[in-house]
Amino acid sequence: MTSPDPSKSAAAGKPIYERPTIIRHQMGMMNKFARAQAIEPLTQIDGVSVDALVEAYGSPLFVFSEREIVLRYRELHDFLALRYPKVRLAWSYKTNYLDAVCRVFQREGAHAEVVSEMEYDKALRLGFRADEIHFNGPDKSAAVLERALPAGTMIHIDHFDELALVESIARRLGIRPRVAIRINLAVAGAPPWSRFGFNLESGQARDAVRRILAGGVLELGGLHAHIGTFITDPAAYRELARKLAGFANELRSDHGIILDFIDLGGGFASHNTLKATYLPGEQSTPSLARYAEAIAEGIAELRYQPGEMPTLVLETGRALIDDAGYLVATTLANKRLPDGRRAVVLDVGVNVLFTAFWYNHDVIPAQPFHGMPEPTVLYGPLCMNIDVVRDALVFPPLEVGDRLVFKNVGAYNVTQWMQFITYRPAVAMIGRDGRHARIRRREDLDALLRYEELPEWL
Ligand SMILES: Cc1ncc(COP(=O)(O)O)c(C=O)c1O
């Protein structure tokens, strides 16, 4: 029999048919039913109904909450500012470079952190001043450095070849820019990342400073380090801040260098659940206050005079935007797998929800549901075996057309998504006053064809 429309049946006062389900209990496992049955449908995002959003912008649909972005930004900024006098957050463009998202951070007073010429130009076009941009990354062309150096952009030098390039440009342009160097170092609680910047322990970072001083055309204005991503141990930041403060003290006493800023990069965890972890991110992710506290304790080792304290810069990405992003999906089909599990095909695949490879994303039905939750696999619409957006969860039954909402998807998806066999979906934002608007159109065939060319002999 076909399943009845629950709302119609309920309205008619008829009990809703629920088909019987037998589910094997696994010895030694927690009974997951309690948690699954406790799910409340997520029918609204910031007071706007999911149905209304899909009606306006289609499905699938990314939705960003301006309220949540502002909340997280202010929380982190204010915690840090309580403990350290000069604080700056530089929005990590690669995490999410949609103009509307960057504008929210810009309005809050953030500077920008970019890692490529494309991001640099996007930030300038949005109205960040050149001297409000921190420029990271191992690939900065001579052409972009020729624009960025005289304009006062903070160039974080990644390697000796780049140092030589920056020097030659400064000489040619007759300028004496203040630059930063990127440092990599060993910190307990963070996996070793040694491919970016100059190594501290081996003495390479000291060599880079000596090289800058000997060249006589650059001034060292900043230290930068980014120790990794989704780091769940705040103590790693205490050690990072302590080590950079120690290095800054050494540069001051040995060379009289007074830094403008110390930049501790990004890397705080969001409220997602990494695939290998047992506890959900909601329970295991440290608060922003704990990260801020650890940093304040480490940076306190800086021996600078009160008037000359360097600005403390953070390039926090995912922890500020992940929780503000939702992805609305629609059920295309139900299937039964040979092993008895239920499978659901959605209109959202791993090309769009790229972070499904790393996380067990929290996903919630967007309408009231009935029936027994059972082990379920959520597949995407791609004709690819790897297209699995959740490989195992206990989930209530879904009808074709039913909607689901994936939570905490704001970081990296709308920059790393792939255009593959279909179009990338639209993105909307809900304003703090409940207004909503589209911030990126769904792609179409014209968008694709714009970049293709047919050779004249074909
Ligand atoms: C230099 C730099 N800064 C900041 C970030 C943002 O990191 P996260 O999103 O983990 O906070 C990254 C991300 O890899 C990065 O490479």
The ligand as a Gaussian input file, in Angstrom:
#p B3LYP/6-31G(d) Opt

LIG

0 1
 C       46.627000      30.092000       7.099000
 C       45.271000      29.683000       7.541000
 N       44.603000      30.467000       8.406000
 C       43.359000      30.147000       8.830000
 C       42.733000      28.990000       8.411000
 C       41.353000      28.668000       8.938000
 O       41.392000      27.496000       9.677000
 P       40.102000      26.942000      10.452000
 O       38.978000      26.932000       9.493000
 O       40.503000      25.574000      10.875000
 O       39.868000      27.861000      11.615000
 C       43.404000      28.140000       7.528000
 C       42.774000      26.883000       7.088000
 O       43.372000      25.910000       6.721000
 C       44.709000      28.489000       7.075000
 O       45.386000      27.721000       6.221000

